[in-house]
Structures are given as structure tokens and as C-alpha cells.
Amino acid sequence: MDAQSPVLCVYKGLNREICVHAIGTKNGRQKVMAYQFGGESSKGLPEGGEWRCLFVDDIESIVEIPGVWHTRDDHSRPNTCIDEVEFEVIA
């Protein structure tokens, strides 16, 4: 899998199309910071997408999908989403 490949995952029972930007831990639990650009969301998804912080152990499946990399310039959430960054995509 390419580091800049979009993926489809099932998170808390909802299909989400995301681009993972960072992986790390928050209070000892593994977490990903991702830009969700499609799929479902319990809170709704604004047009164009939104940053999401997802706990890894709540992801039921993940598969690479064809498409373009999605991001936004306000990539500042690792400080609040993740305490210790283990991997980060620099776009």
C-alpha cells in the first residue's frame, strides 16, 4: 500500500473513505488522524470532507481504494488527536 493511498474502513459500524495522515497513541491507545472525504458519519460530513481522529481498535476493516489523496492546509490536529506520533505522511 502506498503511504498516500485513500482507504475504505469500517469504523463503529460506518463505512468511511479516508486518507490517513498520522498514526500514534493518545493516552496509551493507538489512534489515527485521517481526512474523511466520503462515506458515512454519525455527525454528518461537510461537503469536501473533515479531519477525524479514529481509535485503531474500533476499526473493523480497512482496504486500499483507487483515488486521489485528500487533505487540507489546516493539518494541525496531531497535537490534539495524538500524543505521540509514530508515523506521519508529509504531503
N, C-alpha and C positions, 0 to 999 in steps of 0.2 A: 504494500500500500504506500502510495506517495504521501509525504507529510502534508501536502496541500490538496488532498482529495476530499470532496464532500462525502458524508456518510449518512445513512439512514439508521436510526436506532429506535428502540422502543424504550421509553423512559416513563416509569409509573403508568404503564398501560397505554401510552400515547405514542404514535409514530411521529418522529421528529427528524427533519432534514437539517443537518448541522455541519459546520466546519469547526473542528477542534483547534483552538489556538494555544491552549496551555493545559498541562496535566501536573497535578501536585497533590498536596494534602491541606486540609483545613481541619484543625482540631483533631489531628490523627487519622481522619478519614480521607481516602483518595477522592479527588474531585477533578472535573474538567471544566474549563472555561471555554464555551463554544458560542459561535454566532449561529443562531437558528434562523434560517431563511425560508423554511417551508414546513409543512406538516401540521400537526395538531399541538394545541397548548391549552392547559386548563385556564390560563389567564388571558388567552387571546394572543394573537401575534400581529403586531403592527405591520402595515404594508412596508415591504423592504426588509423586514426582519428585526431581530433584537438579540442582545447578549444574554446568555443563560449560563448559570452555574449548576452543574449536574453532579450528583454523587455517583461514583462509578458503580457501587454495589446496588444501585437502583436501575442500572441499565440492563435490560433483559437480552438484547441482541444488538449487534452492530455490523453493518455491511457497507463496503465502499460502493458509491453510486457514481455514474458518469455526471459530469457537470463542471461548472466553473467554481473557483474559490470565492467565498463570500466573506467580507469583513467590513469594518467601518473604521474611520480615523480615531474614534474615541475608545481605543483599545487600552483602557486604564483599569479594568476590573480585576486583574490578577491580585492587586493589593487587598481587595476586599473578598474576593472569591477564593483565593488560595493563599495559605500562609507560606508554604514552601514550594516553589516551582521546581519541578523535576525536568520538565520539557516544555519548550515554548517555540512556536513557529514564528519566525521573523519574516513577514511578508514584504 
